[in-house]
Amino acid sequence: MSRFERFAAIDWSGARGKRHRGIAIAMAEAGAGAPRLIRPGHVWSRTGVLGWLLDEAARAPTLFGFDISAAPPLLARGDYLPGEPGLPRDANGFWAYVDSRCEDEDLGAASFLEQAHRRHFYFGAADGVKRDYLHHRACEDAFNATGGGKASTVYDAIGAAQVAKASFSGMRLFHHVDGRVPIWPFDPLPDAGSVVVEIYTRAFIRLAGMNGRKLRSRDALNAGLGAFGSDPVAGRRPLSDHETDALIAAAGMRAIAGDPRFWSPAGLTPRIARSEGWTFGVI
């Protein structure tokens, strides 16, 4: 059994502004009870999520999962942003650098992509051939090798499926969490207390035996929850994709957190743990 008492999944957003309808938080308690939304209907700010996390981390041992890429790839090319001298080569230092170069409100990061380091990101055909920007981390390669969908890259900044802005704003949040709550695998997994991890909600949908596509109905959500041994989510209110992503991920985190394989994936080396991190749920 897992040592955690609660499992919180955060579907994140990198959108501009102070509050974001794309953020949803779900919590699953230890056991088999249905996961529940935290403040359903509330329009979260990113700084509001940060404050909530720090408060909740002190209350009970909680595993927090953020649907972001916690760092750019480094191993394949030797640098996060090749050709930019003097940048850190460890994730903690890079988070601090990203935070220092962003001018956006509410932990946003659009200015980092669009101004500070524009040439590294793909925004459309004017930037050339998209495949030249498709660089992946070791954990993304591991996920992509399983088939059934591909993890994106933080250098692709266009389209509904892009994760660039959300991930870089998540790096800003991780900088403010760093040293206050352990962030695995950049920090070793402690024997007690709360922990923050990176997750990929599609990975949990697939772990539930489904095809990885968005869960568009309560029935589909409850089918996935059942695969994780979770009670169904009751009610009739329509759920957004952000809410179903958070709910299935919270139950999925609870289901696998006690399995040591997910804390020691075969591809996770000490160098990767320091620089690129890993997606919890990918082995």
N, C-alpha and C positions, 0 to 999 in steps of 0.2 A: 504493500500500500504506500501511497505517496505521503510524505510528511506535511504537505500543504493542507490547510484547512479550507482554502478558497481558491478559485481559478477565475481570473478576470481577463476577458478578451476585448481588445480595443480595435475597432475598425476605424482607421485614422484618415485624416484629410490634409492635403497640402494647399487647399484653396485659399485665395486671398480673403482678407477681411478679419473680423474679430470673432465671429461665431460661424459654425459650420454644420450644416444639416447632414454632411457626410460622415460625421463622427457618431459612433454608437458604441456603448459599453454594455457587456453582459457579464454576469457573475454566476458561477456554479459553486455551490457548497459541496464539501466532501460528502460522498454517498451517492445516491441515485436520483435525487430530486431534480426537477426540471430547472435548467438555467433561467435566470430572470434578467430583464433589462434594468439597468441602473438609470433612474430618472427618465423613464420613457416619455417622449415628447419634448424633452429638454433639448435646446440647441446649444451644444457645448462650444466653449472656446478651448483652444489648445492649452492655454495657461490654466484654465479651469480643470482640465484633465490632469495636468501636472500637480496642482494642489490637491486634487482628490486622491491621486496615487500616493503622494507622500503621507497623507493622513491615513489612508487605508493600510499602507504598508506597515505602519506602526501598530495597528490594531490587532492583526492576526496574521500568521504566516500565509502569504498570498502569492500565487504565481500569476504575474501580469504578462500578457502577451500583446505585443503591438504588431499590427499588420503593415510592416514597413521592411525595407532593406536597410540594415543598421550601418552599413558602410559600403563604399564602392569596391569593386574588385581591385586587388593589388598584385596578387601573385602572377597573373598572366602577363602583366606589362611592367611591373616593377614600381609603379607609382599609381596613386589614385587619379591624378591629373597629369599625365606625362607631359614634360616640357615646362612645367611650372616649378621653378627652383625653390628649395627650402621648405617644402610642405612636409608635415608629419607623415610618417609611415606606420603609425599605430592608430587604431580607431579612436582612442580617447583623445589623443592630440588633434586628430582631424575633426572630431566633433567640436572641440573648442575653437578650431580655426573657422569652421562653417559658421558657428554662432557669432564670431567676431566680424565676419564679412557680410552678414545679412542686415539689411535696413528695414525689413518687413515687420509689420505689427504682429502680435500674437504668435510668436515663434514661426512665422512664415519664412519661406526660403526662396521665393521666386526670384528675388534680386541676385541670389548666388548663381542661379542658372542663366538668367537673362542678361546680367551685367558683369558680375565679377569674373565669371569663367565661361562666358557664352560659347566659345569655340569648341568646348568639350561636349556639347549637348545637341541632340537632333531635334529641331523644331519643324522640319519640313523639307521639301525637295530642294530649296535654296541652299541647304547645308550639304548637299551632295547625296551620296548613296547611303541609305539607312544602315545597311549591313556593316558599314565601317564603324558604326557606333555600338554595335551589339556585343559588348564585352560583359562577361558574366563571372560571378564569384564561384568558388569551388562548390558551395552548397547549392547554388542555382544549377550548375552543371549536373550535380547529383540528382536533383529533382527532375530536370529536363530529361535525363537518361531513363527515367521510369516510364516515359510516355504519358499520353493522356493530357497533354497541355504543356505549355512552356512558361516558366517564370520569366518575367520581363527583366530589363536592365535599368539601372538608375540613370543611364545616359540618354535614354529615349524619353523625350519630354513632350510628346505630342499624342493626342488621341485619348479616348476614354479609358483605355487600359494602361496608360502610362503610370509609373509609380515614382517618377523622379521628384516631383515637388513634395509629395507626401513623405518620401524617404528622407530628403534633406531637412524638411521641417522636423521629422522624427529624430534626426541626428542632433538637432538643436535641443529637443526635449531630453534626449539621452545625456547631453552635456550637463544639463541642469539636474539630472538624476544621479550622474556619476559621482561616486563617493558617498552617496546617501542611501541608495539601495543597490545591492549587487546586480550587475547586468551580465548574464551568462551569454557566451562563454568568455567574454572579455575579462570578467572576474570568475574565479573558480566557484563552483556550486558550493555554497556554505551548508553547514550541517543544520542550521536553524534559521528562521526568519524568512522574510519575503525576498523574492527574486523577480527580475524583469527579463523577459526574453523577446526575441523577434519571432513572429509567426507568419504563416501564409495560409489564409483561410481556405484557399483551394486545396491545399494539402490535407486539411481535415475533412473536407467534403469527400475527397478521394479515399482517405483512410476509413471513412464510413461505408465504403463500397459503392459509392456513387460515381458519376462520370466527371465530377469536378466543376460542372456548370453551376451557375447561381441557383440557389433554392428559391423558386418563385412562388411557393405556396406554403401555408402552414402544414399541410399534409406532407409535402416533400421534406420540410424541416424536421417534422416529427419522425419520419422514416429514418433520417440520418441520426437523430438523437437516439432512437431505439438501437441502432447498430453500436452505439457507444454505451449501451446499458442505462440510458437516461430516461427518466419519465418524460412524457410529452409536454409541450408548452400549450396550455389551455387558452381559450379566448377566441374571439372572432375578429378582432381588429386586424386589418391588413398590415403586414409587416414589410418594411422596406428591405432591399438587398443588403443594406448596411446592417440592419438589425439581425437578419437571418445569418449573415456571415459571423457576427459577434456571438450569437447564440450557439451555433454549431461548433465554433472554435472553443468556446468556454467548456462545453461538454467534452470535446475532443482532448483538450489539455488535461482535464480531469482524468480521462480514460487512460492516457499514456504516461502521465507524470511519474507513476511508480515503476515504470519499466526502464531499467538502466540502459537499454540499447539506445534510447532517445537522448540520453545525456552523454553517450560516448560513441557517436557515429564514426564509422570506419575512416571517413575522409577528414576528420577534424584533427589537425596537427596543432602543436603549440603556436606555430607562426600564424596559422589561419585564425586561431582563437584570438590572437592579439590584433590582427589587422583587418580581417574580413568578417569574422564572426560566423554564425551558423543559424539556420532556420530551425527552431525547435519543432520537431515532428517530421523532419527529413532525415532518413538514415540510408 
